[in-house]
Amino acid sequence: MRVSVVLDCKNPDALAPFWQAALGYRLVDRADGYRILAPLEGEPPGPVLILQPVPEERLGKNRMHLDVHADDGAEHIRLLESMGARQLGAPIAAYGVEWQTMADPEGHEFCVVAHGRLAPDVPEGDA
């Protein structure tokens, strides 16, 4: 089984470089306006990200979002801001991590997590 994440967007060509930098992914295919991104060779596996062109504007808050785990959260936030992202609110610290909610250039929400853990380790069988 495999999981792909599909992001509806107005301009997949414009968003592809942003999400490549945000995730450390590479562009692997272009098809009928879609842009398909996947982890770099030799990097840990992750879901494929498909940028899907849609004509309508995004409405309301995302019901699902991506968490981008970065070794240096502040540096990654600066990089993404230089590519058109913006911070939404103040950073939040809870569960042993800190994260910053952000929006990509089209307004899709995501979080930059200050390090590679989402939460304290969960013992086997408790997930």
C-alpha positions as MATLAB code, in Angstrom:
seq = 'MRVSVVLDCKNPDALAPFWQAALGYRLVDRADGYRILAPLEGEPPGPVLILQPVPEERLGKNRMHLDVHADDGAEHIRLLESMGARQLGAPIAAYGVEWQTMADPEGHEFCVVAHGRLAPDVPEGDA';
ca = [
       0.000    0.000    0.000;
       1.127    3.555   -0.683;
      -0.124    6.987    0.344;
      -0.059   10.036   -1.910;
      -1.039   13.519   -0.783;
      -2.930   15.618   -3.343;
      -2.919   19.398   -3.026;
      -5.484   21.291   -5.124;
      -3.919   24.505   -6.425;
      -4.327   27.234   -9.017;
      -0.780   27.072  -10.385;
       1.128   23.784   -9.913;
       4.110   25.161  -11.876;
       4.526   28.035   -9.417;
       4.018   25.879   -6.304;
       6.274   22.978   -7.324;
       9.584   24.759   -6.516;
       8.155   25.932   -3.176;
       7.109   22.439   -2.087;
      10.353   20.922   -3.397;
      12.252   23.243   -1.029;
       9.774   22.819    1.832;
       9.933   19.019    1.770;
      13.361   18.346    0.289;
      11.621   16.585   -2.617;
      12.305   16.386   -6.336;
      10.019   16.823   -9.327;
       9.485   13.336  -10.779;
       6.742   13.864  -13.353;
       4.543   16.356  -15.193;
       1.257   15.184  -16.617;
      -1.743   17.188  -17.851;
      -0.950   20.153  -15.592;
      -0.167   17.972  -12.556;
       3.227   18.189  -10.870;
       4.375   15.112   -8.968;
       7.004   15.388   -6.229;
       8.768   12.586   -4.337;
      11.557   12.272   -1.770;
      15.127   12.624   -2.998;
      17.059    9.423   -3.668;
      18.684    8.174   -0.470;
      16.316   10.140    1.797;
      13.758    8.511    4.088;
      10.598    7.404    2.287;
       7.594    9.674    2.366;
       4.332   10.132    0.534;
       4.285   11.394   -3.023;
       2.922   14.959   -3.242;
       0.699   15.613   -6.253;
      -0.043   19.232   -7.139;
      -3.403   19.100   -8.896;
      -4.624   22.044  -10.980;
      -8.135   23.215  -10.130;
      -9.991   26.281  -11.435;
     -11.682   27.326   -8.187;
     -10.111   29.346   -5.373;
      -9.373   27.728   -2.021;
     -12.213   28.336    0.428;
     -11.820   28.281    4.209;
      -9.319   26.547    6.430;
      -7.660   23.280    5.421;
      -9.200   20.265    7.147;
      -5.870   18.450    6.807;
      -2.353   19.875    6.622;
       1.270   18.814    6.324;
       3.799   19.036    9.159;
       7.291   19.716    7.836;
       9.933   18.550   10.336;
      13.150   20.558   10.085;
      16.437   20.223   11.958;
      16.595   24.017   12.182;
      13.026   25.302   12.192;
      13.939   29.013   12.218;
      16.252   28.629    9.217;
      13.643   26.617    7.292;
      10.980   29.239    8.055;
      13.260   31.988    6.686;
      13.871   29.974    3.497;
      10.161   29.377    2.962;
       9.304   33.028    3.645;
      11.845   34.028    0.987;
       9.843   31.826   -1.415;
       6.482   33.444   -0.613;
       5.260   31.659    2.539;
       3.986   33.614    5.522;
       3.708   32.880    9.214;
       0.216   32.556   10.683;
       0.196   33.576   14.334;
       2.887   32.971   16.918;
       4.876   29.749   17.364;
       3.269   27.123   19.606;
       5.157   24.945   22.084;
       3.464   21.800   23.393;
       4.042   18.068   23.645;
       7.806   18.585   23.778;
       8.049   20.314   20.382;
       7.596   23.773   18.893;
       5.856   24.513   15.618;
       4.946   27.481   13.485;
       1.764   27.471   11.416;
       2.409   28.898    7.956;
       0.715   29.400    4.592;
       2.267   28.603    1.225;
       2.109   31.180   -1.615;
      -1.487   30.103   -2.460;
      -2.607   30.120    1.192;
      -2.513   26.384    2.007;
      -1.759   25.957    5.724;
       1.103   23.771    6.947;
       3.332   23.663   10.017;
       7.099   23.785   10.395;
       8.039   21.624   13.373;
      11.271   22.709   15.045;
      12.755   19.216   15.032;
      12.040   15.742   13.714;
       9.614   14.572   16.411;
       5.884   15.136   16.400;
       5.365   14.055   20.011;
       7.102   12.100   22.739;
       7.753    8.480   21.845;
       4.641    6.327   22.017;
       5.258    2.788   23.337;
       4.405   -0.082   20.996;
       0.699   -0.889   21.054;
      -0.374    2.577   22.258;
      -0.648    4.164   18.818;
];
